[in-house]
Amino acid sequence: RHSATRLQFARFGGACPLWHVHEAVAIPDRILVQHAETPDGVRYISMAKGLVKPSGSFARAPRRYAVVLGCEATHAADFVYADAVDRTRAPTPIGISCRLCPRDDCDQRAFPPTDRAIAVEPSVRRVVPYRVV
């Protein structure tokens, strides 16, 4: 993992589930392009591709990898994969990881944020079983 931009990678736990790298692992040999925005307002164009390598034995599952390349959207004119993205549309809101993400309204949140309290209301059913307060 390496980033030459302001984008930070999750060091512990999983990365944001809205980041297309997760889909790339599930759909190997297809190039996925995403226009995303982090909570600090920086926009990125990224390309992800899943790879499957044989394990060397029929008894072991093949190895799966994802490769992601990207740049800040201000450099999109120099990134050929950005041609496939309509940058006039709203970017996908992504975070570093669920525990560090300040977005309250994400329906893909897997864990509550570490810096705020949560409220569980047993009589209310939502997509996420708690409310961030």
N, CA, C and O atoms as a GROMACS GRO file, in nm:
protein
  532
    1ARG      N    1   0.084  -0.117   0.000
    1ARG     CA    2   0.000   0.000   0.000
    1ARG      C    3   0.088   0.124   0.000
    1ARG      O    4   0.178   0.139   0.082
    2HIS      N    5   0.060   0.210  -0.094
    2HIS     CA    6   0.136   0.334  -0.101
    2HIS      C    7   0.048   0.442  -0.162
    2HIS      O    8  -0.025   0.417  -0.258
    3SER      N    9   0.056   0.559  -0.108
    3SER     CA   10  -0.018   0.672  -0.161
    3SER      C   11   0.076   0.791  -0.174
    3SER      O   12   0.140   0.831  -0.077
    4ALA      N   13   0.082   0.846  -0.292
    4ALA     CA   14   0.162   0.966  -0.315
    4ALA      C   15   0.074   1.091  -0.306
    4ALA      O   16   0.120   1.202  -0.333
    5THR      N   17  -0.052   1.074  -0.267
    5THR     CA   18  -0.145   1.186  -0.253
    5THR      C   19  -0.185   1.199  -0.107
    5THR      O   20  -0.127   1.135  -0.020
    6ARG      N   21  -0.284   1.280  -0.082
    6ARG     CA   22  -0.335   1.297   0.054
    6ARG      C   23  -0.422   1.180   0.098
    6ARG      O   24  -0.456   1.170   0.216
    7LEU      N   25  -0.458   1.091   0.006
    7LEU     CA   26  -0.543   0.976   0.039
    7LEU      C   27  -0.472   0.885   0.138
    7LEU      O   28  -0.357   0.846   0.117
    8GLN      N   29  -0.541   0.853   0.245
    8GLN     CA   30  -0.485   0.763   0.346
    8GLN      C   31  -0.552   0.627   0.333
    8GLN      O   32  -0.671   0.617   0.303
    9PHE      N   33  -0.475   0.524   0.356
    9PHE     CA   34  -0.528   0.388   0.355
    9PHE      C   35  -0.558   0.345   0.497
    9PHE      O   36  -0.492   0.389   0.592
   10ALA      N   37  -0.655   0.258   0.513
   10ALA     CA   38  -0.687   0.204   0.645
   10ALA      C   39  -0.572   0.115   0.691
   10ALA      O   40  -0.532   0.023   0.619
   11ARG      N   41  -0.520   0.142   0.809
   11ARG     CA   42  -0.411   0.061   0.862
   11ARG      C   43  -0.465  -0.059   0.939
   11ARG      O   44  -0.400  -0.164   0.943
   12PHE      N   45  -0.582  -0.044   1.000
   12PHE     CA   46  -0.642  -0.151   1.078
   12PHE      C   47  -0.786  -0.167   1.033
   12PHE      O   48  -0.854  -0.067   1.008
   13GLY      N   49  -0.833  -0.287   1.023
   13GLY     CA   50  -0.969  -0.308   0.976
   13GLY      C   51  -0.976  -0.293   0.825
   13GLY      O   52  -0.873  -0.285   0.758
   14GLY      N   53  -1.095  -0.289   0.773
   14GLY     CA   54  -1.113  -0.282   0.629
   14GLY      C   55  -1.125  -0.140   0.577
   14GLY      O   56  -1.156  -0.047   0.652
   15ALA      N   57  -1.099  -0.124   0.450
   15ALA     CA   58  -1.116   0.004   0.383
   15ALA      C   59  -1.265   0.031   0.361
   15ALA      O   60  -1.348  -0.058   0.378
   16CYS      N   61  -1.297   0.150   0.322
   16CYS     CA   62  -1.436   0.190   0.299
   16CYS      C   63  -1.503   0.094   0.201
   16CYS      O   64  -1.450   0.067   0.094
   17PRO      N   65  -1.621   0.040   0.238
   17PRO     CA   66  -1.690  -0.053   0.148
   17PRO      C   67  -1.741   0.011   0.020
   17PRO      O   68  -1.776  -0.060  -0.074
   18LEU      N   69  -1.745   0.143   0.014
   18LEU     CA   70  -1.789   0.210  -0.108
   18LEU      C   71  -1.677   0.229  -0.210
   18LEU      O   72  -1.702   0.268  -0.324
   19TRP      N   73  -1.555   0.201  -0.169
   19TRP     CA   74  -1.442   0.211  -0.260
   19TRP      C   75  -1.445   0.092  -0.355
   19TRP      O   76  -1.462  -0.022  -0.309
   20HIS      N   77  -1.429   0.114  -0.483
   20HIS     CA   78  -1.449   0.010  -0.582
   20HIS      C   79  -1.344  -0.101  -0.582
   20HIS      O   80  -1.356  -0.197  -0.658
   21VAL      N   81  -1.243  -0.091  -0.501
   21VAL     CA   82  -1.142  -0.196  -0.493
   21VAL      C   83  -1.205  -0.328  -0.448
   21VAL      O   84  -1.160  -0.435  -0.489
   22HIS      N   85  -1.308  -0.322  -0.365
   22HIS     CA   86  -1.374  -0.443  -0.318
   22HIS      C   87  -1.448  -0.514  -0.430
   22HIS      O   88  -1.447  -0.637  -0.438
   23GLU      N   89  -1.510  -0.439  -0.515
   23GLU     CA   90  -1.580  -0.497  -0.630
   23GLU      C   91  -1.480  -0.554  -0.731
   23GLU      O   92  -1.510  -0.654  -0.797
   24ALA      N   93  -1.364  -0.492  -0.743
   24ALA     CA   94  -1.264  -0.540  -0.838
   24ALA      C   95  -1.215  -0.680  -0.802
   24ALA      O   96  -1.186  -0.760  -0.892
   25VAL      N   97  -1.205  -0.711  -0.675
   25VAL     CA   98  -1.164  -0.845  -0.632
   25VAL      C   99  -1.269  -0.948  -0.674
   25VAL      O  100  -1.235  -1.060  -0.711
   26ALA      N  101  -1.394  -0.909  -0.666
   26ALA     CA  102  -1.503  -1.001  -0.700
   26ALA      C  103  -1.521  -1.019  -0.850
   26ALA      O  104  -1.573  -1.122  -0.894
   27ILE      N  105  -1.477  -0.922  -0.929
   27ILE     CA  106  -1.493  -0.928  -1.074
   27ILE      C  107  -1.355  -0.915  -1.137
   27ILE      O  108  -1.318  -0.807  -1.184
   28PRO      N  109  -1.278  -1.023  -1.139
   28PRO     CA  110  -1.143  -1.012  -1.195
   28PRO      C  111  -1.143  -0.986  -1.345
   28PRO      O  112  -1.240  -1.014  -1.415
   29ASP      N  113  -1.032  -0.933  -1.392
   29ASP     CA  114  -1.008  -0.907  -1.534
   29ASP      C  115  -1.102  -0.804  -1.594
   29ASP      O  116  -1.118  -0.799  -1.716
   30ARG      N  117  -1.162  -0.723  -1.513
   30ARG     CA  118  -1.244  -0.611  -1.561
   30ARG      C  119  -1.192  -0.484  -1.496
   30ARG      O  120  -1.168  -0.483  -1.375
   31ILE      N  121  -1.175  -0.380  -1.571
   31ILE     CA  122  -1.126  -0.253  -1.517
   31ILE      C  123  -1.245  -0.170  -1.470
   31ILE      O  124  -1.338  -0.144  -1.547
   32LEU      N  125  -1.241  -0.130  -1.344
   32LEU     CA  126  -1.346  -0.046  -1.286
   32LEU      C  127  -1.288   0.092  -1.261
   32LEU      O  128  -1.176   0.105  -1.210
   33VAL      N  129  -1.362   0.195  -1.294
   33VAL     CA  130  -1.317   0.333  -1.275
   33VAL      C  131  -1.416   0.403  -1.182
   33VAL      O  132  -1.537   0.385  -1.195
   34GLN      N  133  -1.363   0.482  -1.090
   34GLN     CA  134  -1.449   0.549  -0.993
   34GLN      C  135  -1.404   0.694  -0.971
   34GLN      O  136  -1.285   0.724  -0.966
   35HIS      N  137  -1.503   0.780  -0.959
   35HIS     CA  138  -1.481   0.920  -0.919
   35HIS      C  139  -1.530   0.928  -0.775
   35HIS      O  140  -1.649   0.912  -0.749
   36ALA      N  141  -1.439   0.950  -0.681
   36ALA     CA  142  -1.473   0.946  -0.540
   36ALA      C  143  -1.429   1.073  -0.469
   36ALA      O  144  -1.341   1.145  -0.516
   37GLU      N  145  -1.492   1.098  -0.355
   37GLU     CA  146  -1.457   1.214  -0.274
   37GLU      C  147  -1.444   1.170  -0.129
   37GLU      O  148  -1.532   1.104  -0.074
   38THR      N  149  -1.333   1.209  -0.067
   38THR     CA  150  -1.310   1.177   0.073
   38THR      C  151  -1.374   1.285   0.162
   38THR      O  152  -1.409   1.392   0.112
   39PRO      N  153  -1.389   1.259   0.291
   39PRO     CA  154  -1.455   1.356   0.379
   39PRO      C  155  -1.388   1.493   0.384
   39PRO      O  156  -1.453   1.592   0.416
   40ASP      N  157  -1.260   1.500   0.351
   40ASP     CA  158  -1.192   1.631   0.350
   40ASP      C  159  -1.217   1.710   0.222
   40ASP      O  160  -1.161   1.818   0.204
   41GLY      N  161  -1.301   1.655   0.133
   41GLY     CA  162  -1.339   1.727   0.011
   41GLY      C  163  -1.250   1.703  -0.109
   41GLY      O  164  -1.275   1.761  -0.215
   42VAL      N  165  -1.147   1.621  -0.096
   42VAL     CA  166  -1.058   1.593  -0.208
   42VAL      C  167  -1.121   1.486  -0.296
   42VAL      O  168  -1.170   1.384  -0.248
   43ARG      N  169  -1.119   1.512  -0.426
   43ARG     CA  170  -1.177   1.417  -0.522
   43ARG      C  171  -1.067   1.340  -0.593
   43ARG      O  172  -0.961   1.394  -0.624
   44TYR      N  173  -1.094   1.213  -0.619
   44TYR     CA  174  -0.998   1.124  -0.683
   44TYR      C  175  -1.063   1.050  -0.798
   44TYR      O  176  -1.183   1.023  -0.798
   45ILE      N  177  -0.981   1.018  -0.897
   45ILE     CA  178  -1.019   0.926  -1.004
   45ILE      C  179  -0.931   0.804  -0.984
   45ILE      O  180  -0.809   0.815  -0.974
   46SER      N  181  -0.992   0.688  -0.978
   46SER     CA  182  -0.910   0.568  -0.960
   46SER      C  183  -0.960   0.455  -1.048
   46SER      O  184  -1.078   0.447  -1.084
   47MET      N  185  -0.868   0.370  -1.081
   47MET     CA  186  -0.893   0.252  -1.164
   47MET      C  187  -0.854   0.131  -1.082
   47MET      O  188  -0.746   0.127  -1.023
   48ALA      N  189  -0.941   0.031  -1.077
   48ALA     CA  190  -0.912  -0.091  -1.003
   48ALA      C  191  -0.930  -0.211  -1.094
   48ALA      O  192  -1.020  -0.214  -1.179
   49LYS      N  193  -0.844  -0.309  -1.075
   49LYS     CA  194  -0.852  -0.432  -1.154
   49LYS      C  195  -0.823  -0.549  -1.062
   49LYS      O  196  -0.724  -0.548  -0.988
   50GLY      N  197  -0.907  -0.649  -1.066
   50GLY     CA  198  -0.887  -0.769  -0.988
   50GLY      C  199  -0.803  -0.869  -1.065
   50GLY      O  200  -0.813  -0.879  -1.187
   51LEU      N  201  -0.719  -0.941  -0.993
   51LEU     CA  202  -0.633  -1.043  -1.053
   51LEU      C  203  -0.651  -1.174  -0.978
   51LEU      O  204  -0.666  -1.175  -0.856
   52VAL      N  205  -0.651  -1.283  -1.051
   52VAL     CA  206  -0.659  -1.416  -0.991
   52VAL      C  207  -0.537  -1.494  -1.034
   52VAL      O  208  -0.510  -1.507  -1.154
   53LYS      N  209  -0.465  -1.546  -0.937
   53LYS     CA  210  -0.344  -1.625  -0.965
   53LYS      C  211  -0.369  -1.767  -0.916
   53LYS      O  212  -0.425  -1.786  -0.809
   54PRO      N  213  -0.327  -1.866  -0.993
   54PRO     CA  214  -0.346  -2.004  -0.946
   54PRO      C  215  -0.264  -2.030  -0.820
   54PRO      O  216  -0.156  -1.973  -0.802
   55SER      N  217  -0.316  -2.117  -0.736
   55SER     CA  218  -0.248  -2.146  -0.610
   55SER      C  219  -0.144  -2.256  -0.623
   55SER      O  220  -0.063  -2.275  -0.532
   56GLY      N  221  -0.145  -2.328  -0.733
   56GLY     CA  222  -0.050  -2.437  -0.753
   56GLY      C  223  -0.105  -2.572  -0.715
   56GLY      O  224  -0.040  -2.674  -0.736
   57SER      N  225  -0.226  -2.574  -0.660
   57SER     CA  226  -0.287  -2.701  -0.620
   57SER      C  227  -0.438  -2.690  -0.633
   57SER      O  228  -0.496  -2.585  -0.602
   58PHE      N  229  -0.501  -2.795  -0.678
   58PHE     CA  230  -0.646  -2.792  -0.690
   58PHE      C  231  -0.712  -2.790  -0.552
   58PHE      O  232  -0.828  -2.754  -0.539
   59ALA      N  233  -0.638  -2.829  -0.448
   59ALA     CA  234  -0.691  -2.834  -0.312
   59ALA      C  235  -0.694  -2.696  -0.245
   59ALA      O  236  -0.760  -2.679  -0.143
   60ARG      N  237  -0.623  -2.600  -0.300
   60ARG     CA  238  -0.622  -2.464  -0.243
   60ARG      C  239  -0.692  -2.367  -0.338
   60ARG      O  240  -0.684  -2.379  -0.460
   61ALA      N  241  -0.759  -2.273  -0.279
   61ALA     CA  242  -0.829  -2.171  -0.358
   61ALA      C  243  -0.726  -2.082  -0.429
   61ALA      O  244  -0.616  -2.063  -0.378
   62PRO      N  245  -0.761  -2.028  -0.544
   62PRO     CA  246  -0.669  -1.936  -0.612
   62PRO      C  247  -0.649  -1.810  -0.529
   62PRO      O  248  -0.733  -1.773  -0.447
   63ARG      N  249  -0.536  -1.744  -0.551
   63ARG     CA  250  -0.504  -1.619  -0.481
   63ARG      C  251  -0.569  -1.503  -0.555
   63ARG      O  252  -0.565  -1.496  -0.678
   64ARG      N  253  -0.630  -1.412  -0.480
   64ARG     CA  254  -0.698  -1.297  -0.539
   64ARG      C  255  -0.632  -1.168  -0.492
   64ARG      O  256  -0.600  -1.151  -0.374
   65TYR      N  257  -0.612  -1.078  -0.586
   65TYR     CA  258  -0.550  -0.949  -0.558
   65TYR      C  259  -0.630  -0.839  -0.624
   65TYR      O  260  -0.708  -0.864  -0.716
   66ALA      N  261  -0.611  -0.719  -0.578
   66ALA     CA  262  -0.668  -0.601  -0.644
   66ALA      C  263  -0.558  -0.497  -0.657
   66ALA      O  264  -0.481  -0.473  -0.563
   67VAL      N  265  -0.551  -0.436  -0.773
   67VAL     CA  266  -0.455  -0.330  -0.800
   67VAL      C  267  -0.535  -0.203  -0.826
   67VAL      O  268  -0.628  -0.204  -0.907
   68VAL      N  269  -0.499  -0.096  -0.759
   68VAL     CA  270  -0.568   0.031  -0.777
   68VAL      C  271  -0.465   0.138  -0.810
   68VAL      O  272  -0.364   0.151  -0.741
   69LEU      N  273  -0.492   0.212  -0.914
   69LEU     CA  274  -0.411   0.328  -0.951
   69LEU      C  275  -0.504   0.447  -0.961
   69LEU      O  276  -0.619   0.433  -1.002
   70GLY      N  277  -0.455   0.562  -0.924
   70GLY     CA  278  -0.541   0.679  -0.932
   70GLY      C  279  -0.465   0.807  -0.911
   70GLY      O  280  -0.344   0.809  -0.893
   71CYS      N  281  -0.541   0.914  -0.915
   71CYS     CA  282  -0.483   1.048  -0.894
   71CYS      C  283  -0.593   1.140  -0.845
   71CYS      O  284  -0.712   1.107  -0.852
   72GLU      N  285  -0.553   1.256  -0.796
   72GLU     CA  286  -0.652   1.356  -0.760
   72GLU      C  287  -0.722   1.399  -0.888
   72GLU      O  288  -0.661   1.404  -0.994
   73ALA      N  289  -0.849   1.431  -0.877
   73ALA     CA  290  -0.929   1.464  -0.995
   73ALA      C  291  -0.877   1.586  -1.070
   73ALA      O  292  -0.907   1.604  -1.188
   74THR      N  293  -0.799   1.669  -1.004
   74THR     CA  294  -0.742   1.785  -1.074
   74THR      C  295  -0.643   1.743  -1.183
   74THR      O  296  -0.614   1.821  -1.273
   75HIS      N  297  -0.592   1.620  -1.175
   75HIS     CA  298  -0.498   1.567  -1.275
   75HIS      C  299  -0.566   1.468  -1.370
   75HIS      O  300  -0.498   1.394  -1.441
   76ALA      N  301  -0.697   1.466  -1.371
   76ALA     CA  302  -0.770   1.367  -1.450
   76ALA      C  303  -0.743   1.376  -1.599
   76ALA      O  304  -0.750   1.274  -1.668
   77ALA      N  305  -0.712   1.491  -1.649
   77ALA     CA  306  -0.685   1.504  -1.793
   77ALA      C  307  -0.562   1.424  -1.835
   77ALA      O  308  -0.549   1.388  -1.952
   78ASP      N  309  -0.473   1.394  -1.741
   78ASP     CA  310  -0.352   1.317  -1.770
   78ASP      C  311  -0.369   1.168  -1.740
   78ASP      O  312  -0.275   1.091  -1.759
   79PHE      N  313  -0.486   1.128  -1.695
   79PHE     CA  314  -0.512   0.989  -1.655
   79PHE      C  315  -0.615   0.932  -1.751
   79PHE      O  316  -0.733   0.968  -1.744
   80VAL      N  317  -0.573   0.846  -1.841
   80VAL     CA  318  -0.660   0.800  -1.950
   80VAL      C  319  -0.788   0.734  -1.898
   80VAL      O  320  -0.891   0.742  -1.965
   81TYR      N  321  -0.785   0.671  -1.783
   81TYR     CA  322  -0.905   0.606  -1.731
   81TYR      C  323  -1.012   0.705  -1.689
   81TYR      O  324  -1.128   0.669  -1.677
   82ALA      N  325  -0.973   0.830  -1.668
   82ALA     CA  326  -1.070   0.933  -1.631
   82ALA      C  327  -1.165   0.965  -1.747
   82ALA      O  328  -1.271   1.023  -1.725
   83ASP      N  329  -1.127   0.929  -1.868
   83ASP     CA  330  -1.214   0.954  -1.984
   83ASP      C  331  -1.347   0.879  -1.972
   83ASP      O  332  -1.446   0.919  -2.034
   84ALA      N  333  -1.350   0.772  -1.894
   84ALA     CA  334  -1.471   0.692  -1.879
   84ALA      C  335  -1.564   0.745  -1.770
   84ALA      O  336  -1.670   0.687  -1.746
   85VAL      N  337  -1.527   0.854  -1.705
   85VAL     CA  338  -1.604   0.905  -1.592
   85VAL      C  339  -1.666   1.041  -1.624
   85VAL      O  340  -1.599   1.130  -1.678
   86ASP      N  341  -1.793   1.056  -1.590
   86ASP     CA  342  -1.860   1.185  -1.603
   86ASP      C  343  -1.834   1.262  -1.474
   86ASP      O  344  -1.902   1.241  -1.373
   87ARG      N  345  -1.737   1.352  -1.476
   87ARG     CA  346  -1.700   1.425  -1.355
   87ARG      C  347  -1.793   1.541  -1.323
   87ARG      O  348  -1.773   1.612  -1.224
   88THR      N  349  -1.897   1.561  -1.405
   88THR     CA  350  -1.996   1.662  -1.372
   88THR      C  351  -2.098   1.605  -1.273
   88THR      O  352  -2.170   1.680  -1.207
   89ARG      N  353  -2.104   1.474  -1.262
   89ARG     CA  354  -2.194   1.408  -1.166
   89ARG      C  355  -2.126   1.404  -1.029
   89ARG      O  356  -2.004   1.415  -1.019
   90ALA      N  357  -2.205   1.388  -0.927
   90ALA     CA  358  -2.152   1.382  -0.790
   90ALA      C  359  -2.062   1.260  -0.774
   90ALA      O  360  -2.097   1.152  -0.820
   91PRO      N  361  -1.948   1.277  -0.709
   91PRO     CA  362  -1.859   1.163  -0.686
   91PRO      C  363  -1.913   1.072  -0.576
   91PRO      O  364  -1.998   1.112  -0.497
   92THR      N  365  -1.864   0.950  -0.572
   92THR     CA  366  -1.900   0.856  -0.466
   92THR      C  367  -1.833   0.902  -0.336
   92THR      O  368  -1.712   0.922  -0.333
   93PRO      N  369  -1.911   0.918  -0.230
   93PRO     CA  370  -1.850   0.960  -0.103
   93PRO      C  371  -1.783   0.840  -0.035
   93PRO      O  372  -1.852   0.745   0.004
   94ILE      N  373  -1.652   0.843  -0.021
   94ILE     CA  374  -1.580   0.735   0.045
   94ILE      C  375  -1.506   0.791   0.167
   94ILE      O  376  -1.484   0.912   0.178
   95GLY      N  377  -1.469   0.701   0.257
   95GLY     CA  378  -1.390   0.739   0.373
   95GLY      C  379  -1.269   0.649   0.381
   95GLY      O  380  -1.244   0.569   0.290
   96ILE      N  381  -1.192   0.660   0.488
   96ILE     CA  382  -1.077   0.574   0.505
   96ILE      C  383  -1.124   0.436   0.550
   96ILE      O  384  -1.094   0.336   0.487
   97SER      N  385  -1.199   0.434   0.658
   97SER     CA  386  -1.262   0.312   0.708
   97SER      C  387  -1.383   0.354   0.788
   97SER      O  388  -1.396   0.472   0.823
   98CYS      N  389  -1.472   0.263   0.817
   98CYS     CA  390  -1.595   0.298   0.888
   98CYS      C  391  -1.568   0.360   1.024
   98CYS      O  392  -1.637   0.454   1.065
   99ARG      N  393  -1.470   0.309   1.095
   99ARG     CA  394  -1.443   0.360   1.230
   99ARG      C  395  -1.388   0.503   1.229
   99ARG      O  396  -1.399   0.573   1.329
  100LEU      N  397  -1.330   0.547   1.117
  100LEU     CA  398  -1.274   0.681   1.108
  100LEU      C  399  -1.359   0.777   1.025
  100LEU      O  400  -1.328   0.896   1.018
  101CYS      N  401  -1.463   0.728   0.963
  101CYS     CA  402  -1.543   0.809   0.871
  101CYS      C  403  -1.641   0.899   0.946
  101CYS      O  404  -1.714   0.851   1.033
  102PRO      N  405  -1.643   1.028   0.914
  102PRO     CA  406  -1.736   1.120   0.981
  102PRO      C  407  -1.876   1.120   0.922
  102PRO      O  408  -1.965   1.186   0.977
  103ARG      N  409  -1.899   1.049   0.813
  103ARG     CA  410  -2.031   1.052   0.748
  103ARG      C  411  -2.134   0.977   0.834
  103ARG      O  412  -2.116   0.859   0.866
  104ASP      N  413  -2.241   1.046   0.870
  104ASP     CA  414  -2.345   0.986   0.954
  104ASP      C  415  -2.445   0.903   0.876
  104ASP      O  416  -2.502   0.808   0.929
  105ASP      N  417  -2.467   0.938   0.751
  105ASP     CA  418  -2.577   0.881   0.675
  105ASP      C  419  -2.538   0.770   0.578
  105ASP      O  420  -2.610   0.745   0.481
  106CYS      N  421  -2.426   0.704   0.601
  106CYS     CA  422  -2.381   0.599   0.510
  106CYS      C  423  -2.451   0.467   0.540
  106CYS      O  424  -2.440   0.415   0.650
  107ASP      N  425  -2.522   0.414   0.442
  107ASP     CA  426  -2.592   0.287   0.464
  107ASP      C  427  -2.501   0.166   0.445
  107ASP      O  428  -2.546   0.052   0.460
  108GLN      N  429  -2.376   0.188   0.412
  108GLN     CA  430  -2.279   0.080   0.399
  108GLN      C  431  -2.188   0.068   0.521
  108GLN      O  432  -2.096  -0.014   0.523
  109ARG      N  433  -2.213   0.149   0.622
  109ARG     CA  434  -2.128   0.150   0.741
  109ARG      C  435  -2.131   0.013   0.808
  109ARG      O  436  -2.237  -0.041   0.838
  110ALA      N  437  -2.011  -0.041   0.830
  110ALA     CA  438  -1.999  -0.172   0.894
  110ALA      C  439  -1.975  -0.162   1.044
  110ALA      O  440  -2.009  -0.253   1.119
  111PHE      N  441  -1.915  -0.050   1.088
  111PHE     CA  442  -1.883  -0.030   1.229
  111PHE      C  443  -1.916   0.113   1.268
  111PHE      O  444  -1.909   0.203   1.183
  112PRO      N  445  -1.951   0.137   1.393
  112PRO     CA  446  -1.976   0.274   1.436
  112PRO      C  447  -1.845   0.352   1.443
  112PRO      O  448  -1.739   0.292   1.458
  113PRO      N  449  -1.852   0.484   1.433
  113PRO     CA  450  -1.730   0.565   1.443
  113PRO      C  451  -1.674   0.560   1.585
  113PRO      O  452  -1.749   0.547   1.682
  114THR      N  453  -1.544   0.570   1.597
  114THR     CA  454  -1.480   0.562   1.728
  114THR      C  455  -1.484   0.694   1.805
  114THR      O  456  -1.465   0.695   1.927
  115ASP      N  457  -1.509   0.804   1.737
  115ASP     CA  458  -1.502   0.933   1.804
  115ASP      C  459  -1.637   0.989   1.848
  115ASP      O  460  -1.642   1.101   1.900
  116ARG      N  461  -1.744   0.914   1.830
  116ARG     CA  462  -1.876   0.962   1.869
  116ARG      C  463  -1.957   0.850   1.933
  116ARG      O  464  -1.932   0.732   1.910
  117ALA      N  465  -2.054   0.890   2.012
  117ALA     CA  466  -2.141   0.792   2.077
  117ALA      C  467  -2.247   0.742   1.978
  117ALA      O  468  -2.276   0.808   1.878
  118ILE      N  469  -2.304   0.628   2.009
  118ILE     CA  470  -2.414   0.575   1.928
  118ILE      C  471  -2.535   0.556   2.018
  118ILE      O  472  -2.522   0.540   2.139
  119ALA      N  473  -2.651   0.557   1.957
  119ALA     CA  474  -2.776   0.532   2.029
  119ALA      C  475  -2.846   0.415   1.962
  119ALA      O  476  -2.868   0.415   1.841
  120VAL      N  477  -2.880   0.316   2.041
  120VAL     CA  478  -2.953   0.200   1.991
  120VAL      C  479  -3.097   0.212   2.038
  120VAL      O  480  -3.124   0.225   2.158
  121GLU      N  481  -3.188   0.208   1.944
  121GLU     CA  482  -3.330   0.218   1.975
  121GLU      C  483  -3.395   0.085   1.936
  121GLU      O  484  -3.422   0.064   1.817
  122PRO      N  485  -3.421  -0.003   2.031
  122PRO     CA  486  -3.472  -0.136   1.999
  122PRO      C  487  -3.605  -0.137   1.924
  122PRO      O  488  -3.634  -0.233   1.852
  123SER      N  489  -3.684  -0.032   1.938
  123SER     CA  490  -3.815  -0.030   1.872
  123SER      C  491  -3.811   0.029   1.732
  123SER      O  492  -3.914   0.034   1.665
  124VAL      N  493  -3.694   0.074   1.687
  124VAL     CA  494  -3.681   0.136   1.555
  124VAL      C  495  -3.592   0.049   1.468
  124VAL      O  496  -3.483   0.007   1.509
  125ARG      N  497  -3.639   0.022   1.346
  125ARG     CA  498  -3.562  -0.060   1.254
  125ARG      C  499  -3.509   0.026   1.141
  125ARG      O  500  -3.585   0.090   1.068
  126ARG      N  501  -3.376   0.028   1.128
  126ARG     CA  502  -3.310   0.104   1.021
  126ARG      C  503  -3.215   0.013   0.946
  126ARG      O  504  -3.196  -0.103   0.982
  127VAL      N  505  -3.154   0.067   0.840
  127VAL     CA  506  -3.054  -0.009   0.766
  127VAL      C  507  -2.936  -0.040   0.856
  127VAL      O  508  -2.886  -0.152   0.859
  128VAL      N  509  -2.891   0.062   0.932
  128VAL     CA  510  -2.786   0.045   1.032
  128VAL      C  511  -2.856   0.040   1.167
  128VAL      O  512  -2.941   0.124   1.194
  129PRO      N  513  -2.822  -0.057   1.253
  129PRO     CA  514  -2.899  -0.076   1.378
  129PRO      C  515  -2.874   0.025   1.490
  129PRO      O  516  -2.913   0.001   1.604
  130TYR      N  517  -2.811   0.135   1.460
  130TYR     CA  518  -2.785   0.237   1.560
  130TYR      C  519  -2.785   0.373   1.493
  130TYR      O  520  -2.781   0.384   1.370
  131ARG      N  521  -2.789   0.475   1.575
  131ARG     CA  522  -2.784   0.613   1.528
  131ARG      C  523  -2.661   0.677   1.589
  131ARG      O  524  -2.633   0.658   1.708
  132VAL      N  525  -2.586   0.754   1.509
  132VAL     CA  526  -2.469   0.824   1.558
  132VAL      C  527  -2.516   0.955   1.621
  132VAL      O  528  -2.589   1.031   1.559
  133VAL      N  529  -2.472   0.980   1.746
  133VAL     CA  530  -2.514   1.103   1.814
  133VAL      C  531  -2.396   1.195   1.836
  133VAL      O  532  -2.412   1.303   1.892
   0.00000   0.00000   0.00000
